[in-house]
C-alpha cells in the first residue's frame, strides 16, 4: 500500500532524521526516511524529497531491488508513507522534483537511499567483549554472532532511535554458527550510543534479520571523577540493605552506578546538598551482588557521555567462614611518623587476608595480602607507615579464597588504632599522695593548658576505657580525674588529650606515673630519671640501716653471752661440788649410763648457739637428773 501524506511534519525533526540523504547541489533534491531507513517487517516509513526551490511535488522511482509498479509515473505531495512493508519494499530509491508549471523541466535525481527490511530471520546476539563503559581514547570490540550461517553482519549505532553510523563485515564460521568482531576506536564521544547488529545474505542485501538486543556504549573519562562511599557500613551481612552515596562538586544532572564495569539501572538525578555538593544515594539490598562498584556523573543533554569513574567500592559478602584474629604486634597507640604491624591469623587455611580501616562505619582504606602457612593455620602481617593521622581508625580483618574474592569470613574483633604525638603533652599526677595502702582508691589527674575535649588514660600503652570529658578548672586549665581502685594494676600510667572531631588523633603522652605493686601499692612515683635515682637511694638507705641494726644486735648479744658465761662458770663450780656426792651414788647404781645435757643455747634469727657439758660414761647416771639445766633463749 502506498499513501500520499499531505500532513506536514516538523521540519527540524525531519532534518535530524536525515541519515542517508543526498546533499543537493544546484537543483538536486535530497531523499530521506523517517524514523529510519531500516524498517521492521510490517511497519511503516515516511519518505521525504526535499528541494531548495518552492515546489512540493516529487516523483519517486526504485533503482535497485524488486520493482514497484505503483510508483510508475506517479506524483507525490511533500511526503510519502510506505507500509506495512514487505520484503519487496527493500531496495535503493531516488527522487526528483516536479513543477506542474514546467512539467518538462525536472530536477536532477537525488542521491540514492537504501530501504532495508528487517525481521526476516531470527535475531543474532551482540556483546561488548571488554565492557560497555569505554574510556575515551581506547578501543572497543563488539561481537555479533548467530547460530544461523549468515554471510554478512551489519552493526548500527544510533542515538534517540536515529541511526548515526553503520558498519558491515563478512561473517566467519564459528562453533556451528557465524560471527563477526567489530573493532572500533580509539573512541571519542561520537562513538557513544546504542548499538545493534543484524545478519544478512549477499544475494538479498536488503533483507536483514531481526535486530539484536541493544548494547549501550558509554564513553567515560570526560569529566572529573565523583566519590563513592557507603552510608550504612563497610561490609554487608547477608540480607542487609546498604546505601551507596555518589558525591561531586561538579554540577552533574545524573549519577550512574556500575558493578564490575556493567551499568546498573538508568541512573538517579543529582540533588544539591547543604554544602553545595551534588549527590545521589543508591539503595542496594536485601540481595546485594558482590563485586566492584563505581559511580559516574553525566549531563542530561549527553547521557551517553560520562565522567571518569569514582574510586572502586568493594562489596564483599561476609560471615561465610569463622572469624580470624587481629592484633597490633607493638601497641595500638602509634606515634606519628612511626610504623605499625597488624597481624591477622586464623586456624583456617585461607589464601588471602583483607585488612580494612574505617571511621564512623565508612571504609577509608583496604589492604590485601596473600596468606602464609603458620603453625597449623594461616596468617599475614600488614606493615603500615610511617603513619599519619589518616591511618588512625578501627581496623578489622577477614579471610578469603582466590576463587571467590568477594566471599569473606566473619570480621575479626576490631583493633582501635590511635595516632599520638600530634599535640602538646598533658601532665599526670596523683591527688591522694604517693603512698597507697592495699584496698584503697587513688585518683589520677590529667591536666593541660591546651583546650582538649577529652582526656584518655593508658596503662603500659594500652588504652583504658573511652576517656573522660575535659573540665575547665578555676585556674583556666583543663583536666579530667581518673579514679582507680580498690585493686590497682601495676605498670606505667600515662594520659593523652584529644578533640571531639578527631577522637583517634591524640596528643603526646604525659610523663609516666608508676604503680609498682598490684593491689598493694606501697610506693607510687613518677618513672623519670630523677624518680629512678630516688628509688635506688631509698633501697640503699634501707639496706644500710638493716645491716647496721643486725650488727648492733649481734654485738649486743655477744656481750650478754660473755657475761652469762662467767656467771655460769661460778654456778657450775658450786653445782658440781654439790653433785659430786650424788654422781658417786649414781655411778655405783648404774656406772654405764651417761647423759648429755644442754646447759645453755642462744637462738637468733634462725641461728642457734648451744653450749654442751658432757660427763664421762663412767660418771653418767642411769636415770635423768632432776636438777634443772641452765639455758637462755632469745628469739626474734
VENCORGI-V188270 format. One record per residue. RES is the residue in one letter. SS is DSSP state (helix for helix, strand for strand, loop for the rest). Layout:
RES:SS
RES:SS
This chain:
X:loop
X:strand
X:strand
X:strand
X:strand
X:loop
X:loop
X:loop
X:loop
X:loop
X:helix
X:helix
X:helix
X:helix
X:helix
X:helix
X:helix
X:loop
X:loop
X:loop
X:loop
X:loop
X:loop
X:loop
X:loop
X:loop
X:loop
X:strand
X:loop
X:strand
X:strand
X:strand
X:strand
X:strand
X:loop
X:loop
X:loop
X:strand
X:strand
X:strand
X:loop
X:loop
X:loop
X:loop
X:strand
X:strand
X:strand
X:strand
X:strand
X:strand
X:loop
X:loop
X:loop
X:loop
X:loop
X:loop
X:strand
X:strand
X:strand
X:strand
X:strand
X:strand
X:strand
X:strand
X:loop
X:loop
X:loop
X:loop
X:helix
X:helix
X:helix
X:loop
X:loop
X:loop
X:strand
X:strand
X:strand
X:loop
X:strand
X:strand
X:strand
X:strand
X:loop
X:loop
X:loop
X:loop
X:helix
X:helix
X:helix
X:loop
X:strand
X:strand
X:strand
X:strand
X:strand
X:strand
X:strand
X:strand
X:loop
X:helix
X:helix
X:helix
X:loop
X:loop
X:loop
X:strand
X:loop
X:strand
X:loop
X:loop
X:loop
X:loop
X:strand
X:strand
X:strand
X:strand
X:strand
X:strand
X:loop
X:loop
X:loop
X:loop
X:loop
X:loop
X:strand
X:strand
X:strand
X:strand
X:loop
X:loop
X:loop
X:loop
X:strand
X:strand
X:strand
X:loop
X:loop
X:loop
X:loop
X:strand
X:strand
X:strand
X:strand
X:strand
X:strand
X:strand
X:loop
X:loop
X:loop
X:loop
X:loop
X:strand
X:strand
X:strand
X:strand
X:strand
X:strand
X:strand
X:strand
X:loop
X:loop
X:strand
X:strand
X:strand
X:strand
X:strand
X:strand
X:strand
X:strand
X:strand
X:loop
X:strand
X:strand
X:strand
X:loop
X:loop
X:strand
X:strand
X:strand
X:strand
X:strand
X:strand
X:strand
X:strand
X:loop
X:loop
X:loop
X:loop
X:helix
X:helix
X:helix
X:loop
X:strand
X:strand
X:strand
X:strand
X:strand
X:strand
X:strand
X:strand
X:strand
X:loop
X:loop
X:strand
X:strand
X:strand
X:strand
X:strand
X:loop
X:loop
X:loop
X:loop
X:loop
X:loop
X:strand
X:strand
X:strand
X:strand
X:strand
X:strand
X:loop
X:loop
X:loop
X:loop
X:loop
X:loop
X:strand
X:strand
X:strand
X:strand
X:loop
X:loop
X:loop
X:loop
X:loop
X:strand
X:strand
X:loop
X:loop
X:loop
X:loop
X:strand
X:strand
X:strand
X:strand
X:strand
X:strand
X:strand
X:loop
X:loop
X:loop
X:loop
X:loop
X:strand
X:strand
X:strand
X:strand
X:strand
X:strand
X:loop
X:loop
X:strand
X:strand
X:strand
X:strand
X:strand
X:strand
X:strand
X:strand
X:loop
X:strand
X:strand
X:loop
X:loop
X:loop
X:loop
X:loop
X:strand
X:strand
X:strand
X:strand
X:strand
X:strand
X:strand
X:loop
X:loop
X:loop
X:loop
X:loop
X:loop
X:strand
X:strand
X:strand
X:strand
X:strand
X:strand
X:strand
X:strand
X:strand
X:loop
X:loop
X:strand
X:strand
X:strand
X:strand
X:strand
X:loop
X:loop
X:loop
X:loop
X:loop
X:loop
X:strand
X:strand
X:strand
X:loop
X:strand
X:strand
X:loop
X:loop
X:loop
X:loop
X:loop
X:loop
X:strand
X:strand
X:strand
X:strand
X:loop
X:loop
X:loop
X:loop
X:strand
X:strand
X:strand
X:loop
X:loop
X:loop
X:loop
X:strand
X:strand
X:strand
X:strand
X:strand
X:strand
X:strand
X:loop
X:loop
X:loop
X:loop
X:loop
X:strand
X:strand
X:strand
X:strand
X:strand
X:strand
X:strand
X:strand
X:loop
X:loop
X:strand
X:strand
X:strand
X:strand
X:strand
X:strand
X:strand
X:strand
X:strand
X:loop
X:strand
X:strand
X:strand
X:loop
X:loop
X:strand
X:strand
X:strand
X:strand
X:strand
X:strand
X:strand
X:strand
X:loop
X:loop
X:loop
X:loop
X:helix
X:helix
X:helix
X:loop
X:strand
X:strand
X:strand
X:strand
X:strand
X:strand
X:strand
X:strand
X:strand
X:loop
X:loop
X:strand
X:strand
X:strand
X:strand
X:strand
X:loop
X:loop
X:loop
X:loop
X:loop
X:loop
X:strand
X:strand
X:strand
X:strand
X:strand
X:strand
X:loop
X:loop
X:loop
X:loop
X:loop
X:loop
X:strand
X:strand
X:strand
X:strand
X:loop
X:loop
X:loop
X:loop
X:loop
X:loop
X:loop
X:loop
X:loop
X:loop
X:loop
X:strand
X:strand
X:strand
X:strand
X:strand
X:strand
X:strand
X:loop
X:loop
X:loop
X:loop
X:loop
X:strand
X:strand
X:strand
X:strand
X:strand
X:strand
X:loop
X:loop
X:strand
X:strand
X:strand
X:strand
X:strand
X:strand
X:strand
X:strand
X:loop
X:strand
X:strand
X:loop
X:loop
X:loop
X:loop
X:loop
X:strand
X:strand
X:strand
X:strand
X:strand
X:strand
X:strand
X:loop
X:loop
X:loop
X:loop
X:loop
X:loop
X:strand
X:strand
X:strand
X:strand
X:strand
X:strand
X:strand
X:strand
X:strand
X:loop
X:loop
X:strand
X:strand
X:strand
X:strand
X:strand
X:loop
X:loop
X:loop
X:loop
X:loop
X:loop
X:strand
X:strand
X:strand
X:loop
X:loop
X:loop
X:loop
X:loop
X:loop
X:loop
X:loop
X:strand
X:strand
X:strand
X:loop
X:loop
X:helix
X:helix
X:helix
X:helix
X:helix
X:helix
X:helix
X:helix
X:helix
X:helix
X:helix
X:helix
X:helix
X:helix
X:helix
X:helix
X:helix
X:helix
X:helix
X:helix
X:helix
X:helix
X:helix
X:helix
X:helix
X:helix
X:helix
X:helix
X:helix
X:helix
X:helix
X:helix
X:helix
X:helix
X:helix
X:helix
X:helix
X:helix
X:helix
X:helix
X:helix
X:helix
X:helix
X:helix
X:helix
X:helix
X:helix
X:helix
X:helix
X:helix
X:helix
X:helix
X:helix
X:helix
X:helix
X:helix
X:helix
X:helix
X:helix
X:helix
X:helix
X:loop
X:loop
X:loop
X:loop
X:loop
X:loop
X:strand
X:strand
X:strand
X:strand
X:strand
X:strand
X:strand
X:strand
X:strand
X:loop
X:loop
X:strand
X:strand
X:strand
X:strand
X:strand
X:strand
X:strand
X:strand
X:loop
X:loop
X:helix
X:helix
X:helix
X:loop
X:loop
X:loop
X:loop
X:loop
X:loop
X:loop
X:loop
X:loop
X:loop
X:loop
X:loop
X:loop
X:loop
X:loop
X:loop
X:loop
